[in-house]
Amino acid sequence: MFNYDQRVKFDYYRDGCLWYSTLKGFQFPVPINSLGKDSICLANDKAERFKYWIKKELSKKVVDKK
């Protein structure tokens, strides 16, 4: 279903969230208030670094389908 060896890319900023998407099109938010002051968010990065937010968005999608 989802492989954390994938890459993610930054799409846009909106309402306090950095929105990223995987190269397969799955989009997810990263709230800036959840990042530490020394966090670096790259425009292109490994999906594994975003595992927490990806899982959180995936679980929302599953609940929405029920």
C-alpha positions in Angstrom: 0.0 0.0 0.0 2.5 2.6 1.1 6.3 2.4 1.1 8.3 4.7 3.3 11.3 4.3 0.9 9.4 6.8 -1.3 10.2 10.5 -1.6 7.9 13.4 -0.7 7.8 16.9 -2.2 6.6 20.1 -0.7 3.5 21.5 -2.4 2.3 24.6 -0.5 1.8 26.3 2.8 -1.8 27.0 4.1 -3.4 27.7 7.5 -0.3 26.8 9.5 0.5 23.6 7.7 3.2 22.6 5.2 1.5 20.4 2.6 3.6 17.6 1.2 2.8 14.8 -1.3 4.3 11.5 -2.2 5.4 10.9 -5.7 2.4 8.7 -6.0 0.0 11.6 -5.2 -0.9 11.0 -1.5 -1.1 14.5 0.1 -0.7 15.2 3.8 -0.2 18.2 6.1 2.7 18.9 8.5 1.6 21.5 11.1 4.4 24.0 11.7 3.6 24.2 15.4 4.5 20.5 15.7 8.0 21.1 14.4 10.9 22.0 16.6 12.7 25.3 16.2 15.7 23.6 14.7 13.7 21.5 12.2 14.7 21.7 8.6 12.0 20.8 6.1 13.3 20.2 2.6 11.4 20.6 -0.6 12.2 17.0 -1.5 12.9 14.4 1.2 12.5 10.8 2.2 9.0 9.8 3.2 10.4 8.0 6.2 11.1 11.3 7.9 7.4 12.2 7.6 6.1 8.8 8.8 4.2 10.3 11.8 2.2 12.8 9.7 1.6 10.3 6.9 0.2 7.7 9.3 -2.0 10.4 10.9 -3.5 11.4 7.6 -3.9 7.8 6.4 -5.9 7.0 9.6 -8.1 10.0 9.0 -8.9 8.8 5.5 -9.8 5.3 6.8 -12.2 6.8 9.4 -13.7 9.1 6.8 -14.5 6.1 4.6 -16.5 4.4 7.4 
